[in-house]
Amino acid sequence: MKASGILGTALLSALLLAGAGCGSVGLEDLEQPVLYWDQRDGLCSQILAVDRSRTVWMDRGCEEPYDFGEQGGADEAEVETLRRAFGALPLAVGPDPLECDWGLHAFCERDHGSTRCARACRAGPGYDDTTGLEEPFLAAAQAFLALE
């Protein structure tokens, strides 16, 4: 094989490998079931998620597509606390987003394309601000904050 052919093959392989790691990671890409906390303010949001393998993910930005970055892992006790908090949430209910001055907290469970959420209004403009958040929403927020 000629040197130029070897170089061309090596270059093509390097480009393919470099491209294999590119692309955004969305909720649908995480191992399901996924528990997540979406703190939405209009078109912008911060989402903290834990997938089936206890990997913690975060996305912060405006508009879609989401691009989750891995934040580490949660231990079994942390995930169990989160699951208990989710068990107390009134899934599939909550205020209309237009009723919330500062945006919305959405605590959601996504399992193979099906998503159920419990929603509460945010009381302040900052992400991770739990001011005014009542139980059982507060317990879920605190369980997520313990993962950061």
LOVEX-819498 format. One record per residue (C-alpha): residue number from 1; x, y, z; residue in one letter. Coordinates in nm, 3 decimals. Layout:
{i = NUM	u = X	v = Y	w = Z	aa = A}
...
% end
This chain:
{i = 1	u = 0.000	v = 0.000	w = 0.000	aa = M}
{i = 2	u = 0.126	v = 0.345	w = -0.084	aa = K}
{i = 3	u = 0.214	v = 0.588	w = 0.196	aa = A}
{i = 4	u = -0.058	v = 0.829	w = 0.082	aa = S}
{i = 5	u = -0.317	v = 0.550	w = 0.112	aa = G}
{i = 6	u = -0.202	v = 0.467	w = 0.464	aa = I}
{i = 7	u = -0.209	v = 0.834	w = 0.564	aa = L}
{i = 8	u = -0.555	v = 0.877	w = 0.411	aa = G}
{i = 9	u = -0.688	v = 0.572	w = 0.596	aa = T}
{i = 10	u = -0.534	v = 0.689	w = 0.924	aa = A}
{i = 11	u = -0.677	v = 1.039	w = 0.879	aa = L}
{i = 12	u = -1.022	v = 0.904	w = 0.799	aa = L}
{i = 13	u = -1.010	v = 0.674	w = 1.105	aa = S}
{i = 14	u = -0.905	v = 0.962	w = 1.330	aa = A}
{i = 15	u = -1.188	v = 1.181	w = 1.201	aa = L}
{i = 16	u = -1.444	v = 0.904	w = 1.253	aa = L}
{i = 17	u = -1.323	v = 0.842	w = 1.608	aa = L}
{i = 18	u = -1.328	v = 1.212	w = 1.690	aa = A}
{i = 19	u = -1.681	v = 1.243	w = 1.554	aa = G}
{i = 20	u = -1.805	v = 0.939	w = 1.745	aa = A}
{i = 21	u = -1.796	v = 1.131	w = 2.074	aa = G}
{i = 22	u = -1.972	v = 1.439	w = 1.936	aa = C}
{i = 23	u = -2.337	v = 1.522	w = 1.959	aa = G}
{i = 24	u = -2.570	v = 1.634	w = 2.231	aa = S}
{i = 25	u = -2.707	v = 1.407	w = 2.502	aa = V}
{i = 26	u = -3.081	v = 1.438	w = 2.554	aa = G}
{i = 27	u = -3.321	v = 1.290	w = 2.808	aa = L}
{i = 28	u = -3.403	v = 1.013	w = 2.563	aa = E}
{i = 29	u = -3.034	v = 0.912	w = 2.562	aa = D}
{i = 30	u = -3.014	v = 0.856	w = 2.938	aa = L}
{i = 31	u = -3.064	v = 0.506	w = 3.081	aa = E}
{i = 32	u = -3.429	v = 0.486	w = 3.175	aa = Q}
{i = 33	u = -3.605	v = 0.519	w = 3.406	aa = P}
{i = 34	u = -3.482	v = 0.875	w = 3.471	aa = V}
{i = 35	u = -3.581	v = 1.104	w = 3.758	aa = L}
{i = 36	u = -3.524	v = 1.471	w = 3.687	aa = Y}
{i = 37	u = -3.582	v = 1.820	w = 3.823	aa = W}
{i = 38	u = -3.649	v = 2.081	w = 3.556	aa = D}
{i = 39	u = -3.626	v = 2.439	w = 3.684	aa = Q}
{i = 40	u = -3.778	v = 2.634	w = 3.397	aa = R}
{i = 41	u = -3.796	v = 3.008	w = 3.345	aa = D}
{i = 42	u = -3.948	v = 3.080	w = 3.006	aa = G}
{i = 43	u = -3.718	v = 2.936	w = 2.739	aa = L}
{i = 44	u = -3.430	v = 2.876	w = 2.982	aa = C}
{i = 45	u = -3.388	v = 2.595	w = 3.232	aa = S}
{i = 46	u = -3.158	v = 2.393	w = 3.450	aa = Q}
{i = 47	u = -3.226	v = 2.021	w = 3.460	aa = I}
{i = 48	u = -3.067	v = 1.779	w = 3.705	aa = L}
{i = 49	u = -3.127	v = 1.411	w = 3.631	aa = A}
{i = 50	u = -3.040	v = 1.067	w = 3.767	aa = V}
{i = 51	u = -3.060	v = 0.768	w = 3.537	aa = D}
{i = 52	u = -3.109	v = 0.397	w = 3.603	aa = R}
{i = 53	u = -2.737	v = 0.339	w = 3.658	aa = S}
{i = 54	u = -2.730	v = 0.624	w = 3.918	aa = R}
{i = 55	u = -2.535	v = 0.857	w = 3.690	aa = T}
{i = 56	u = -2.607	v = 1.223	w = 3.766	aa = V}
{i = 57	u = -2.654	v = 1.451	w = 3.464	aa = W}
{i = 58	u = -2.708	v = 1.826	w = 3.425	aa = M}
{i = 59	u = -2.812	v = 2.060	w = 3.147	aa = D}
{i = 60	u = -2.838	v = 2.437	w = 3.175	aa = R}
{i = 61	u = -2.926	v = 2.663	w = 2.888	aa = G}
{i = 62	u = -3.189	v = 2.825	w = 2.677	aa = C}
{i = 63	u = -3.408	v = 2.645	w = 2.427	aa = E}
{i = 64	u = -3.353	v = 2.293	w = 2.303	aa = E}
{i = 65	u = -3.173	v = 2.071	w = 2.214	aa = P}
{i = 66	u = -3.061	v = 1.958	w = 2.554	aa = Y}
{i = 67	u = -2.698	v = 1.867	w = 2.605	aa = D}
{i = 68	u = -2.657	v = 1.685	w = 2.933	aa = F}
{i = 69	u = -2.313	v = 1.661	w = 3.088	aa = G}
{i = 70	u = -2.222	v = 1.385	w = 3.330	aa = E}
{i = 71	u = -2.182	v = 1.516	w = 3.686	aa = Q}
{i = 72	u = -2.067	v = 1.197	w = 3.858	aa = G}
{i = 73	u = -2.258	v = 0.926	w = 4.033	aa = G}
{i = 74	u = -2.505	v = 0.894	w = 4.317	aa = A}
{i = 75	u = -2.482	v = 0.623	w = 4.579	aa = D}
{i = 76	u = -2.770	v = 0.386	w = 4.652	aa = E}
{i = 77	u = -2.878	v = 0.576	w = 4.966	aa = A}
{i = 78	u = -2.901	v = 0.906	w = 4.774	aa = E}
{i = 79	u = -3.109	v = 0.748	w = 4.500	aa = V}
{i = 80	u = -3.334	v = 0.576	w = 4.755	aa = E}
{i = 81	u = -3.396	v = 0.914	w = 4.926	aa = T}
{i = 82	u = -3.482	v = 1.059	w = 4.585	aa = L}
{i = 83	u = -3.718	v = 0.771	w = 4.504	aa = R}
{i = 84	u = -3.897	v = 0.811	w = 4.838	aa = R}
{i = 85	u = -3.937	v = 1.185	w = 4.772	aa = A}
{i = 86	u = -4.078	v = 1.111	w = 4.425	aa = F}
{i = 87	u = -4.317	v = 0.858	w = 4.575	aa = G}
{i = 88	u = -4.477	v = 1.140	w = 4.775	aa = A}
{i = 89	u = -4.516	v = 1.377	w = 4.478	aa = L}
{i = 90	u = -4.856	v = 1.434	w = 4.317	aa = P}
{i = 91	u = -4.745	v = 1.328	w = 3.968	aa = L}
{i = 92	u = -4.942	v = 1.458	w = 3.670	aa = A}
{i = 93	u = -5.066	v = 1.770	w = 3.853	aa = V}
{i = 94	u = -4.952	v = 2.124	w = 3.909	aa = G}
{i = 95	u = -5.008	v = 2.484	w = 3.810	aa = P}
{i = 96	u = -5.022	v = 2.616	w = 3.458	aa = D}
{i = 97	u = -4.678	v = 2.764	w = 3.380	aa = P}
{i = 98	u = -4.845	v = 3.098	w = 3.299	aa = L}
{i = 99	u = -4.958	v = 3.121	w = 3.662	aa = E}
{i = 100	u = -4.599	v = 3.122	w = 3.789	aa = C}
{i = 101	u = -4.419	v = 3.458	w = 3.808	aa = D}
{i = 102	u = -4.065	v = 3.316	w = 3.832	aa = W}
{i = 103	u = -4.108	v = 2.998	w = 3.632	aa = G}
{i = 104	u = -4.172	v = 2.640	w = 3.722	aa = L}
{i = 105	u = -4.026	v = 2.348	w = 3.916	aa = H}
{i = 106	u = -4.110	v = 2.021	w = 3.741	aa = A}
{i = 107	u = -4.015	v = 1.694	w = 3.910	aa = F}
{i = 108	u = -4.048	v = 1.427	w = 3.644	aa = C}
{i = 109	u = -4.012	v = 1.056	w = 3.595	aa = E}
{i = 110	u = -3.938	v = 0.938	w = 3.242	aa = R}
{i = 111	u = -3.960	v = 0.571	w = 3.158	aa = D}
{i = 112	u = -3.925	v = 0.457	w = 2.797	aa = H}
{i = 113	u = -4.097	v = 0.752	w = 2.636	aa = G}
{i = 114	u = -4.362	v = 0.806	w = 2.902	aa = S}
{i = 115	u = -4.314	v = 1.111	w = 3.126	aa = T}
{i = 116	u = -4.509	v = 1.205	w = 3.439	aa = R}
{i = 117	u = -4.441	v = 1.530	w = 3.625	aa = C}
{i = 118	u = -4.543	v = 1.709	w = 3.942	aa = A}
{i = 119	u = -4.519	v = 2.087	w = 3.910	aa = R}
{i = 120	u = -4.489	v = 2.380	w = 4.148	aa = A}
{i = 121	u = -4.424	v = 2.751	w = 4.095	aa = C}
{i = 122	u = -4.075	v = 2.889	w = 4.159	aa = R}
{i = 123	u = -4.062	v = 3.169	w = 4.417	aa = A}
{i = 124	u = -3.737	v = 3.329	w = 4.301	aa = G}
{i = 125	u = -3.526	v = 3.381	w = 3.992	aa = P}
{i = 126	u = -3.222	v = 3.170	w = 4.086	aa = G}
{i = 127	u = -3.171	v = 2.806	w = 3.999	aa = Y}
{i = 128	u = -3.157	v = 2.575	w = 4.302	aa = D}
{i = 129	u = -3.361	v = 2.832	w = 4.497	aa = D}
{i = 130	u = -3.610	v = 2.640	w = 4.708	aa = T}
{i = 131	u = -3.756	v = 2.949	w = 4.880	aa = T}
{i = 132	u = -4.129	v = 2.904	w = 4.924	aa = G}
{i = 133	u = -4.125	v = 2.546	w = 4.797	aa = L}
{i = 134	u = -4.354	v = 2.335	w = 5.015	aa = E}
{i = 135	u = -4.361	v = 1.964	w = 5.089	aa = E}
{i = 136	u = -4.352	v = 1.722	w = 4.920	aa = P}
{i = 137	u = -4.174	v = 1.928	w = 4.652	aa = F}
{i = 138	u = -3.914	v = 2.056	w = 4.897	aa = L}
{i = 139	u = -3.802	v = 1.704	w = 4.989	aa = A}
{i = 140	u = -3.751	v = 1.619	w = 4.621	aa = A}
{i = 141	u = -3.552	v = 1.940	w = 4.560	aa = A}
{i = 142	u = -3.334	v = 1.877	w = 4.866	aa = Q}
{i = 143	u = -3.267	v = 1.520	w = 4.752	aa = A}
{i = 144	u = -3.151	v = 1.653	w = 4.413	aa = F}
{i = 145	u = -2.939	v = 1.926	w = 4.574	aa = L}
{i = 146	u = -2.765	v = 1.660	w = 4.784	aa = A}
{i = 147	u = -2.639	v = 1.505	w = 4.456	aa = L}
{i = 148	u = -2.456	v = 1.819	w = 4.338	aa = E}
% end
